[in-house]
Amino acid sequence: MAKTSDIAAFLDKELRVSEFTDSSHNGLQVENSGRVRRVCCGVDASLEFFQAAKKRGADLLICHHGLSWGDSLKKITGLNYRRMSFLIRNDMALYACHLPLDAHPKYGNNARICRALGLRSLRKFGVYQGKKIGFAGSLPRSMSYDAFKKHVRHVIGNPLQTMDFGKKTVRSVAVVSGGAGSEIDEAGRLGIDVYLSGEPVLHAYHLAQEYGINAVFAGHYATEVFGVQALAGLVERRFRVPAEFVDLKIPY
């Protein structure tokens, strides 16, 4: 058994939470009675995830997308009440880590996607809120763009949406997970062969077309399972409590 406060303090330090300007109030968002016997990690702080974690006996939930954003909890009514009351009734704590988990060079969504794709010579990429939260790198050798798309589909496991305006043979790749369609502008300016993110936006189409680069979108959820999966393993090793990632397999 571990203490909620100890796990939260460890994650705050490891993820460098205080260094980020974020609309998410990262860190421990909901306390419990202080004891942790089991941890469940998930992408979103949803009732579906809470219920799945309860069935597994979790005392602490770790999410990429938490409950507290800006003044989102200004009133604890409606869905806010249902979510908060579920956690409190079941003595479940909630820890959230948004941009800090995107940006982390070892446990973050983007670094882990890059490594899963086999990218080398990683460097920081994707300025957002004053911080670079993504990574760019190179494939070990050039491959056809069609083969690269199949590779992404295999690694991330989600149907792809693509904007195919670039080279037919590719090597350099930039990655920013989730809803980061706008960061394709930086990829275009740097002459990256392929930009990889989660979900497309309309203006990204025109940017890809006008810069003459390729863009691959593999799902907001699917590109952001990587960080919370890594945190489950980290917490289990560090605190010797069972920890698991709960995959809701959301296809968006």
C-alpha positions as CSV (number, residue, x, y, z in Angstrom):
1,M,0.0,0.0,0.0
2,A,1.2,3.5,-0.8
3,K,0.1,7.1,0.1
4,T,-1.8,9.2,-2.4
5,S,0.3,12.3,-1.4
6,D,3.6,10.4,-2.1
7,I,2.6,9.3,-5.5
8,A,1.3,12.7,-6.4
9,A,4.5,14.4,-5.2
10,F,6.6,11.9,-7.2
11,L,4.7,12.5,-10.4
12,D,4.7,16.3,-9.9
13,K,8.5,16.2,-9.8
14,E,9.1,13.6,-12.5
15,L,6.7,15.3,-14.9
16,R,7.9,18.8,-14.0
17,V,4.3,19.9,-13.6
18,S,5.2,23.4,-12.2
19,E,7.1,24.3,-15.4
20,F,4.1,24.3,-17.7
21,T,1.4,26.9,-18.5
22,D,-1.7,24.8,-19.2
23,S,-5.4,25.1,-19.2
24,S,-5.5,21.8,-17.3
25,H,-4.8,22.1,-13.5
26,N,-2.2,19.4,-13.5
27,G,-1.5,17.4,-10.4
28,L,-3.8,15.9,-7.8
29,Q,-7.3,17.2,-8.7
30,V,-9.4,15.1,-6.3
31,E,-8.1,13.6,-3.0
32,N,-9.2,10.4,-1.3
33,S,-8.6,9.2,2.2
34,G,-4.9,8.9,1.5
35,R,-4.4,5.2,0.9
36,V,-3.6,3.6,-2.5
37,R,-3.8,-0.1,-3.0
38,R,-4.4,-0.1,-6.8
39,V,-3.9,2.4,-9.6
40,C,-5.7,2.7,-12.9
41,C,-4.5,4.9,-15.7
42,G,-6.7,6.2,-18.5
43,V,-6.8,8.9,-21.2
44,D,-10.0,10.7,-20.1
45,A,-11.6,11.5,-16.7
46,S,-14.9,10.1,-17.8
47,L,-17.6,8.2,-15.9
48,E,-16.9,5.2,-18.1
49,F,-13.3,5.2,-17.0
50,F,-14.3,5.7,-13.3
51,Q,-16.7,2.8,-13.4
52,A,-14.1,0.5,-15.1
53,A,-11.5,1.5,-12.4
54,K,-13.9,0.9,-9.6
55,K,-14.5,-2.7,-10.9
56,R,-10.8,-3.2,-10.7
57,G,-10.6,-1.9,-7.1
58,A,-8.6,1.3,-7.9
59,D,-8.0,4.0,-5.2
60,L,-6.1,6.3,-7.5
61,L,-6.8,7.3,-11.1
62,I,-4.2,8.9,-13.3
63,C,-5.5,10.7,-16.4
64,H,-4.1,12.7,-19.3
65,H,-7.3,14.7,-19.6
66,G,-8.5,15.5,-16.0
67,L,-11.6,17.2,-14.7
68,S,-10.3,20.6,-13.8
69,W,-9.7,23.0,-16.8
70,G,-9.7,26.7,-16.3
71,D,-12.9,27.5,-14.4
72,S,-14.6,24.2,-15.5
73,L,-15.4,23.3,-11.9
74,K,-16.7,26.7,-11.0
75,K,-20.0,25.1,-10.3
76,I,-20.4,21.4,-9.2
77,T,-23.7,20.8,-10.9
78,G,-24.9,18.4,-13.6
79,L,-22.1,16.2,-15.1
80,N,-19.5,17.8,-12.8
81,Y,-21.6,16.7,-9.8
82,R,-22.0,13.2,-11.2
83,R,-18.3,12.8,-11.8
84,M,-17.1,14.3,-8.6
85,S,-19.7,12.5,-6.4
86,F,-18.7,9.2,-8.0
87,L,-15.1,9.7,-7.0
88,I,-15.8,10.9,-3.5
89,R,-18.4,8.2,-2.8
90,N,-15.9,5.5,-3.8
91,D,-12.9,7.1,-2.1
92,M,-11.0,7.5,-5.4
93,A,-8.4,10.1,-6.0
94,L,-7.7,11.7,-9.4
95,Y,-4.4,12.9,-10.7
96,A,-4.2,14.7,-14.1
97,C,-1.2,15.4,-16.3
98,H,-1.9,17.1,-19.7
99,L,1.0,19.0,-21.4
100,P,3.6,17.7,-19.0
101,L,2.8,14.2,-20.2
102,D,2.8,15.1,-23.8
103,A,6.3,16.7,-23.5
104,H,8.1,14.2,-21.2
105,P,11.2,12.8,-23.0
106,K,10.9,9.3,-21.5
107,Y,7.3,8.7,-20.4
108,G,5.5,11.2,-22.7
109,N,3.0,10.5,-25.5
110,N,5.2,11.9,-28.2
111,A,8.5,10.5,-27.3
112,R,7.0,7.0,-26.9
113,I,5.3,7.2,-30.2
114,C,8.6,8.2,-31.9
115,R,10.3,5.3,-30.3
116,A,7.6,2.9,-31.2
117,L,7.9,4.0,-34.8
118,G,11.7,3.5,-34.6
119,L,12.6,7.2,-35.1
120,R,16.2,8.2,-34.3
121,S,18.0,11.4,-33.4
122,L,15.0,12.8,-31.6
123,R,14.8,16.5,-31.0
124,K,12.2,18.7,-29.5
125,F,9.5,20.0,-31.8
126,G,6.1,21.7,-31.6
127,V,5.9,24.9,-29.6
128,Y,2.7,25.2,-27.6
129,Q,2.1,27.6,-24.7
130,G,5.7,28.5,-24.8
131,K,7.0,24.9,-24.6
132,K,8.0,22.4,-27.1
133,I,5.7,19.4,-26.4
134,G,6.5,17.1,-29.4
135,F,9.4,15.5,-31.0
136,A,10.9,15.1,-34.5
137,G,13.3,12.5,-35.8
138,S,14.3,10.3,-38.7
139,L,13.4,6.8,-39.8
140,P,16.5,4.5,-39.8
141,R,16.2,4.5,-43.6
142,S,13.9,6.1,-46.2
143,M,10.7,4.3,-46.9
144,S,7.8,4.8,-49.2
145,Y,5.0,7.0,-47.8
146,D,2.5,4.2,-48.3
147,A,4.7,1.9,-46.3
148,F,5.0,4.5,-43.5
149,K,1.3,4.8,-43.3
150,K,0.9,1.1,-42.9
151,H,3.6,1.2,-40.2
152,V,1.7,3.9,-38.3
153,R,-1.5,1.9,-38.6
154,H,0.3,-1.1,-37.1
155,V,1.9,0.7,-34.3
156,I,-1.0,2.9,-33.2
157,G,-3.8,0.5,-34.1
158,N,-6.3,3.0,-35.3
159,P,-7.8,4.0,-38.8
160,L,-5.9,6.9,-40.3
161,Q,-6.9,10.1,-41.9
162,T,-4.3,11.5,-44.2
163,M,-3.3,14.6,-46.2
164,D,-1.1,13.3,-49.0
165,F,0.7,16.3,-50.5
166,G,4.3,15.5,-49.9
167,K,7.1,13.2,-51.0
168,K,6.4,9.6,-52.1
169,T,9.5,8.5,-50.2
170,V,9.9,9.8,-46.6
171,R,12.4,9.8,-43.8
172,S,11.9,12.8,-41.4
173,V,8.8,12.7,-39.1
174,A,7.4,15.1,-36.5
175,V,5.0,14.0,-33.8
176,V,2.6,15.9,-31.6
177,S,-0.2,13.7,-30.3
178,G,-3.9,14.6,-29.7
179,G,-5.6,17.7,-31.1
180,A,-2.5,19.3,-32.6
181,G,-3.4,19.8,-36.2
182,S,-2.2,23.4,-36.1
183,E,1.4,22.4,-35.4
184,I,1.7,21.2,-39.0
185,D,2.7,24.8,-39.7
186,E,6.0,24.3,-37.9
187,A,6.6,21.0,-39.7
188,G,6.0,22.7,-43.0
189,R,8.4,25.5,-42.2
190,L,11.1,23.0,-41.2
191,G,10.6,20.9,-44.3
192,I,9.6,17.7,-42.4
193,D,8.4,14.9,-44.7
194,V,5.5,13.7,-42.5
195,Y,3.6,15.3,-39.7
196,L,1.8,12.9,-37.3
197,S,-0.9,13.9,-34.9
198,G,-4.2,12.7,-33.5
199,E,-7.1,14.6,-35.2
200,P,-7.2,16.9,-38.3
201,V,-8.5,20.4,-38.5
202,L,-9.6,22.1,-41.7
203,H,-6.8,24.7,-41.9
204,A,-4.3,21.9,-41.6
205,Y,-5.4,20.6,-45.0
206,H,-4.5,23.9,-46.6
207,L,-1.2,24.1,-44.7
208,A,-0.2,20.6,-45.8
209,Q,-1.2,21.4,-49.4
210,E,0.6,24.7,-49.6
211,Y,3.8,23.5,-47.8
212,G,3.7,20.3,-49.9
213,I,4.1,17.9,-47.0
214,N,2.3,14.8,-45.8
215,A,0.1,14.6,-42.7
216,V,-1.1,11.5,-40.9
217,F,-3.8,11.7,-38.2
218,A,-4.2,8.5,-36.1
219,G,-6.9,9.5,-33.6
220,H,-6.8,11.8,-30.6
221,Y,-7.4,9.0,-28.1
222,A,-5.2,6.4,-29.9
223,T,-2.2,8.8,-29.9
224,E,-2.5,9.6,-26.2
225,V,-2.7,6.1,-24.7
226,F,1.1,5.9,-24.7
227,G,1.9,8.2,-21.8
228,V,-0.6,6.8,-19.3
229,Q,0.5,3.3,-20.2
230,A,4.0,4.3,-19.3
231,L,2.9,5.9,-16.1
232,A,1.2,2.7,-15.0
233,G,4.5,0.9,-15.3
234,L,6.4,3.6,-13.6
235,V,4.1,3.9,-10.6
236,E,4.0,0.1,-10.2
237,R,7.8,-0.2,-10.2
238,R,8.3,2.8,-7.9
239,F,5.6,2.2,-5.3
240,R,5.1,-1.5,-5.6
241,V,1.3,-1.2,-6.0
242,P,-0.6,-2.9,-8.8
243,A,-1.2,-0.3,-11.6
244,E,-2.8,-0.9,-15.0
245,F,-3.9,1.0,-18.1
246,V,-7.6,0.8,-18.8
247,D,-8.2,0.9,-22.6
248,L,-11.7,2.1,-23.5
249,K,-10.7,1.7,-27.2
250,I,-12.3,5.0,-28.3
251,P,-12.0,5.2,-32.1
252,Y,-11.5,9.0,-32.3
